[in-house]
Amino acid sequence: MMRFLIECTYVYEHPQDNSGIQRVVRNVINNLKRLEAPVECVPVMFKHGKVYQVDRLSPLQRQKVRPRLQSWLGRQHDRLGRLGQRVNLYQAARQRTGLYRNSTVMRVGLALICMAARLAFLLPQKSLAYISIHYVDTSRVQELQCEPDDVLILLDSSWHADFFPVAEQLKSQGVRIVSVIYDLIPLTHPQFCDEGLVRVFEHWFDWVARTADGFIAISQTIIEQVQQQVKCRLGEEAAAQRWFDYFHLGSDLDQVNPRTAIRPELKRMFEQRPVYLMVSTIEPRKNHSYLLDAFERLWEQDQDIGICFVGKIGWKTEQLVERVRQHPRLNTHLFMWNDLTDRELEYCYINARSLVFPSYVEGFGLPLVEAMQRGLPVMASDIPVFREIGGDTMAYFDLADPATMANLISQFERSGVFPAQGDISKWQWLSWKDSAQQLVTRVYQNTETWVIGGPGAHRT
């Protein structure tokens, strides 16, 4: 029987991470055993130039000392990273005060102090990463021998990975490689990304364009971009030797624990006034500033409504985060939560007035699906992938003018009728099991087409 080797290296090594790609990988892997498939699906991870079968993504609650040590190392590594981010925010905030703005000497002194603080966190962080990299938890994995008929599906975020030589060796032995593409934002919109990520992603996409036998994206919008990129880089003839397809993501919040307490201050937030919700990592392309501009316009019109940002603090956000923390309406009409559990997030989806999502560009938009699956209507920027997901059941606004979103909210508050053409109660979406089934089925169909009739398939 053909085997699908589904790569999940990053999620295996960081089981505590629970956003974006990590949520997708974990849910697909956890549903593999429930699928009806003509292939054997085997989760795998790469380490030290070897392939390991993953028997369990997360360590057991009662585990031996070494797995516990690995988990502790990961937590300390992430904690040091967050401390370094706080130093960046501190420096950015102080530089804008009069004392530092008017004195070059003070600014240079501040920069040197902050640089020393960052190094104090960075050096032990690098040491922890080195120790973690050279440790294999044999209670969760076992070494795997690959076979020529295997298909390696690169499901995880592999652009920072170091297993490319191993993958190339497997390909030379007859293993076919399929790349899952979440988005091409570092290529198409580099202004929203860290410069280091842009360089790494560019190198990774060059590699995967040359190496992969097929590509499967998380939306039709993205796979069309992928096909164009591959044609531009390799030419029409070489691109015709690859297949291109897509699948859609599920919407279950799989880590909701009914025994987890919901913080009283989160409950109080929804008791005072209607609260609109934004769920995403806080980073430039998510366009949180647009939301603040729109809601400040509404507050000037005496609209008694709130806006809540839910998500981790990302990159290039120092000015935005400082604007939020210094805002006169913080914790009355403006809220920010960076550490909600899945149960608390679901509580927000159930009790919010609407999800508002002003992203400039997305590969999919998982919070939109999670919200609408729970009956929460969505207002979103008018971009193609959101139209693909929501159709006429979402309300769309113009990114060039925050007033268009403010007008939608005013209309909703005034009439009580959500300003979308379609009925959200008639909207349906996939479960994570359905999503995993769709992924495996479409990879299998395209792989069989490739073997029997030749490459070049593209689902439209």
C-alpha positions in Angstrom: 0.0 0.0 0.0 1.2 3.5 -0.8 2.2 5.6 2.2 1.7 9.3 2.7 4.5 10.6 5.0 3.0 13.8 6.5 5.7 16.1 7.9 5.0 17.8 11.2 8.5 18.6 12.5 7.8 22.1 14.0 4.5 21.1 15.7 6.2 18.0 17.1 9.0 20.2 18.6 6.6 23.0 19.8 3.4 21.3 20.9 2.4 24.3 23.0 2.1 26.6 19.9 -1.5 27.1 18.9 -1.9 29.6 16.1 -2.1 29.6 12.3 -0.2 26.8 10.7 0.4 25.0 14.0 -3.4 24.7 14.5 -3.8 23.3 11.0 -1.0 20.8 11.3 -2.1 19.5 14.7 -5.7 19.0 13.5 -4.8 17.3 10.3 -2.4 14.9 12.1 -4.9 14.2 14.9 -7.6 13.2 12.4 -5.5 10.9 10.1 -6.7 7.7 11.9 -10.3 8.6 11.3 -10.0 8.9 7.5 -11.2 6.7 4.8 -8.2 6.5 2.5 -6.6 4.0 0.1 -3.2 4.9 1.5 -1.5 4.6 4.9 -1.0 8.1 6.4 2.1 8.3 8.6 3.0 11.5 10.6 6.8 12.1 10.3 9.4 14.5 11.6 13.0 15.1 10.6 16.0 15.3 12.9 19.8 14.7 12.5 19.3 13.8 8.8 16.8 11.0 9.7 13.1 10.5 9.3 11.1 9.5 12.4 7.5 8.3 12.6 5.6 10.4 15.1 3.5 8.3 17.4 2.3 11.2 19.5 2.5 14.9 18.9 2.5 16.0 22.5 4.1 14.5 25.6 1.9 12.6 28.0 0.7 14.3 31.2 2.7 11.9 33.2 6.0 11.6 31.5 9.5 10.7 32.4 12.2 13.3 33.3 13.7 13.6 29.8 10.5 14.4 28.0 9.6 16.8 30.8 13.1 18.4 30.4 12.4 18.8 26.6 9.1 20.6 27.3 10.7 22.8 29.9 13.5 23.8 27.5 10.9 24.8 24.9 9.0 26.9 27.4 12.2 28.7 28.6 13.2 29.3 25.0 9.9 30.9 24.2 9.9 32.9 27.4 13.3 34.4 26.6 12.0 35.3 23.2 9.0 37.1 24.7 11.4 39.0 27.1 13.5 40.1 24.1 10.3 41.4 22.5 9.4 43.4 25.6 12.9 45.1 25.4 12.1 46.1 21.8 8.7 47.6 22.9 10.3 49.4 25.9 13.0 51.0 23.6 10.4 52.1 21.0 8.2 53.7 23.7 11.1 55.5 25.4 12.6 56.8 22.2 9.4 58.8 21.5 9.5 60.7 24.8 10.9 64.2 24.9 14.0 63.2 27.0 15.3 60.8 24.4 13.9 62.5 21.3 15.8 65.6 22.0 19.1 64.1 23.0 21.3 61.9 20.7 23.5 60.9 23.7 20.4 59.6 25.6 19.1 57.7 22.6 22.5 56.1 22.0 22.8 55.2 25.7 19.3 53.7 25.6 20.1 51.7 22.5 23.3 50.3 24.1 21.5 49.3 27.3 18.7 47.6 25.3 21.1 45.8 23.1 22.9 44.5 26.1 19.6 43.3 27.6 18.7 41.6 24.3 22.0 39.8 24.2 21.5 38.7 27.8 18.3 36.9 26.6 19.6 35.8 23.2 22.7 33.9 24.3 20.9 31.5 26.7 18.0 31.3 24.2 20.5 30.0 21.5 22.0 27.6 24.0 18.6 26.2 24.9 17.8 25.8 21.1 21.1 23.9 20.6 20.3 21.5 23.4 16.7 21.0 22.2 17.8 20.4 18.6 20.1 17.5 19.6 17.5 15.7 21.7 15.1 13.0 20.3 12.3 11.9 22.6 12.1 8.2 21.7 8.9 7.8 23.7 7.0 9.7 21.0 8.9 8.8 17.8 10.6 5.8 16.1 13.0 5.9 13.2 11.4 5.2 9.8 12.8 3.7 6.7 11.3 5.3 3.6 10.3 3.4 0.4 10.3 4.4 -3.3 6.5 4.5 -3.4 6.2 6.9 -0.5 4.8 10.4 -0.9 6.2 13.0 1.4 3.7 15.8 2.1 5.4 18.9 3.6 2.5 20.0 5.7 4.3 22.0 8.4 6.1 25.4 8.2 9.3 24.1 6.6 10.9 27.3 5.4 13.2 27.5 8.5 13.9 23.8 8.3 17.3 22.1 7.8 16.1 18.9 6.3 16.2 19.9 2.6 19.2 17.6 1.8 17.4 14.7 3.4 14.3 15.4 1.3 16.4 15.6 -1.9 18.0 12.3 -1.1 14.6 10.7 -0.6 13.4 12.2 -3.9 16.5 10.6 -5.6 15.3 7.3 -4.2 11.9 7.6 -5.7 9.9 9.3 -3.0 7.6 11.9 -4.4 7.3 15.3 -2.7 4.1 17.4 -2.3 4.3 20.9 -0.8 1.4 22.4 1.1 1.3 26.2 0.5 -0.4 28.4 3.1 0.3 31.7 1.4 3.0 33.6 -0.6 2.9 36.8 1.4 6.7 37.1 1.9 6.9 37.1 -1.9 3.9 39.1 -2.9 3.8 41.5 0.0 7.3 41.6 1.6 6.6 45.0 3.2 4.5 43.2 5.8 7.2 40.7 6.8 10.4 40.6 8.7 13.4 41.0 6.3 14.9 37.8 7.5 11.7 35.9 6.8 11.5 37.3 3.3 15.1 36.1 2.5 14.4 32.6 4.1 11.1 32.2 2.4 12.5 33.3 -1.0 15.2 30.6 -0.7 12.7 28.0 0.5 10.2 28.7 -2.4 13.0 28.4 -5.0 13.9 25.1 -3.5 10.4 23.7 -3.3 9.5 25.0 -6.8 12.4 22.9 -8.1 12.0 19.9 -5.9 8.2 19.3 -5.4 6.2 17.1 -7.7 3.0 18.8 -6.7 1.5 21.7 -4.8 -1.6 21.9 -2.7 -2.7 25.2 -1.3 -5.3 26.1 1.3 -7.4 28.1 -1.1 -8.1 28.4 -4.8 -6.8 32.0 -4.6 -3.4 30.9 -3.3 -2.9 27.9 -5.7 -3.5 30.3 -8.7 -0.7 32.5 -7.3 1.6 29.4 -6.7 1.1 28.3 -10.3 2.0 31.7 -11.6 5.1 31.9 -9.4 6.3 28.4 -10.5 5.8 29.3 -14.2 7.8 32.6 -13.7 10.7 30.8 -12.0 10.9 27.5 -13.9 9.1 28.3 -17.2 5.9 26.9 -18.8 7.4 23.5 -19.7 8.8 22.8 -16.2 5.6 24.0 -14.5 3.6 21.6 -16.7 5.5 18.8 -15.1 4.0 19.6 -11.6 0.4 19.4 -10.5 -1.5 22.1 -8.6 -4.6 21.8 -6.4 -6.1 23.1 -3.2 -8.1 22.1 -0.1 -9.9 24.1 2.6 -9.3 24.2 6.3 -11.6 23.1 9.1 -13.0 25.1 11.9 -13.1 23.1 15.1 -11.4 24.5 18.2 -9.9 21.2 19.2 -8.3 22.4 22.5 -11.4 23.6 24.2 -11.4 22.2 27.7 -14.8 22.6 29.4 -13.0 22.5 32.8 -10.8 25.5 32.0 -12.0 28.6 33.8 -12.9 31.8 31.9 -11.4 34.8 33.5 -14.0 37.1 35.2 -12.6 40.2 33.5 -13.1 38.6 30.1 -16.8 38.0 31.0 -17.2 41.5 32.3 -15.9 42.9 29.0 -19.0 41.6 27.2 -21.5 42.7 30.0 -21.0 46.5 29.6 -21.7 47.1 25.8 -21.6 45.3 22.4 -18.0 44.2 21.6 -16.6 43.6 18.2 -13.8 41.1 17.9 -10.5 40.8 15.9 -8.7 37.5 16.2 -5.2 37.2 14.8 -1.5 37.7 15.5 -0.9 41.4 15.9 1.3 42.3 12.9 1.1 44.9 10.1 -0.8 43.0 7.4 -3.6 42.3 9.8 -4.3 46.1 9.8 -5.3 46.7 13.4 -4.6 50.4 12.9 -7.5 50.5 10.4 -9.8 49.1 13.1 -8.6 51.7 15.7 -9.2 54.5 13.2 -12.7 53.3 12.4 -13.7 52.8 16.0 -12.3 56.2 17.0 -14.6 57.6 14.4 -17.5 55.7 15.9 -16.7 56.8 19.5 -16.6 60.4 18.3 -20.2 59.8 17.2 -21.1 58.6 20.7 -21.4 55.0 19.7 -21.2 53.0 22.9 -19.4 49.9 21.5 -16.1 48.1 22.1 -13.4 46.5 20.1 -11.3 43.6 21.3 -7.9 42.4 19.9 -7.2 38.8 20.5 -3.8 37.3 19.5 -0.1 37.2 20.2 2.1 40.3 19.6 4.1 39.8 16.4 6.6 41.8 14.5 6.8 45.5 13.5 4.1 46.4 16.0 5.8 48.6 18.5 3.9 51.8 17.6 0.5 50.0 17.4 1.0 48.2 20.7 2.1 51.5 22.3 -1.0 53.3 20.8 -3.2 50.6 22.3 -1.6 50.7 25.7 -1.7 54.5 25.9 -5.3 54.8 24.6 -7.7 56.7 26.8 -10.4 54.1 26.2 -8.2 51.1 27.1 -10.1 48.5 29.2 -13.4 50.4 28.8 -14.0 50.3 25.0 -10.7 49.0 23.8 -9.3 45.6 24.9 -6.3 43.5 24.0 -5.8 39.8 25.1 -2.6 38.0 24.1 -3.0 34.7 26.0 -6.5 33.4 25.7 -7.2 29.6 25.9 -9.3 27.9 23.2 -12.2 27.9 25.6 -11.9 31.7 26.3 -11.6 32.3 22.5 -14.8 30.3 21.9 -16.5 32.4 24.6 -15.5 35.5 22.7 -16.9 34.1 19.4 -20.2 33.2 21.1 -20.6 36.6 22.9 -19.1 39.1 20.5 -21.3 41.3 18.3 -19.4 40.6 15.1 -15.9 39.6 13.9 -14.1 42.4 12.1 -11.2 41.4 9.9 -9.4 44.1 7.9 -6.4 42.1 6.6 -4.6 43.4 3.5 -3.8 39.9 2.3 -4.4 36.3 3.6 -3.9 32.7 2.5 -7.2 31.7 4.1 -8.5 33.4 7.2 -9.2 30.7 9.8 -10.8 33.0 12.4 -13.5 33.9 9.8 -14.5 30.3 9.5 -14.2 29.7 13.3 -16.5 32.7 13.9 -19.2 31.9 11.3 -19.3 28.2 12.4 -20.4 29.5 15.8 -23.0 31.9 14.4 -20.9 35.1 14.7 -21.3 37.3 11.6 -18.2 38.7 9.9 -17.2 42.0 8.4 -14.1 41.7 6.4 -11.9 43.5 3.9 -12.9 42.9 0.3 -10.2 40.6 -0.9 -10.6 37.5 -3.2 -9.9 34.8 -0.6 -12.5 36.2 1.8 -15.1 36.1 -1.0 -14.0 32.5 -1.6 -14.7 31.7 2.1 -17.7 33.8 2.9 -19.5 34.5 -0.3 -22.6 36.7 0.3 -22.9 35.8 4.0 -20.1 38.3 5.0 -20.2 42.1 4.8 -17.2 43.7 3.0 -15.6 47.1 3.4 -13.0 49.2 1.6 -9.5 49.0 2.9 -8.8 52.5 1.5 -11.4 54.1 3.7 -12.1 53.2 7.4 -15.4 55.1 7.2 -16.8 52.2 5.1 -16.4 49.8 8.0 -17.6 52.4 10.5 -20.8 52.9 8.3 -21.4 49.1 8.3 -21.2 49.0 12.1 -23.4 52.0 12.5 -26.0 50.4 10.2 -25.8 47.2 12.2 -26.2 48.9 15.5 -29.0 51.1 14.3 -31.1 48.4 12.6 -30.1 45.2 14.4 -29.9 43.6 10.9 -26.4 42.4 9.8 -25.5 44.2 6.6 -24.8 41.2 4.4 -26.9 39.9 1.4 -26.8 36.2 2.5 -28.1 34.4 5.6 -25.3 33.1 7.9 -27.6 30.3 9.1 -27.4 28.8 5.7 -23.6 28.9 5.5 -21.8 25.6 6.1 -18.1 24.6 6.4 -15.8 21.7 6.8 -14.8 20.0 10.1 -11.1 19.3 10.6 -11.8 15.7 9.7 -13.4 16.8 6.5 -10.4 19.0 5.8 -7.9 16.2 6.4 -10.0 13.9 4.2 -10.0 16.5 1.4 -6.3 17.0 1.7 -5.5 13.3 1.5 -8.0 12.5 -1.2 -6.8 15.3 -3.5 -3.2 14.5 -3.1 -4.0 10.8 -3.8 -6.0 11.7 -6.9 -3.3 13.9 -8.3 -0.6 11.5 -7.4 -2.5 8.7 -9.3 -3.0 11.0 -12.2 0.7 11.8 -12.2 1.7 8.1 -12.2 -0.9 6.8 -14.7 -1.5 9.7 -17.1 1.4 12.1 -16.5 1.7 15.4 -14.6 0.0 18.7 -15.2 -3.3 18.4 -13.3 -4.9 21.5 -11.9 -8.3 21.6 -10.2 -10.5 24.6 -11.1 
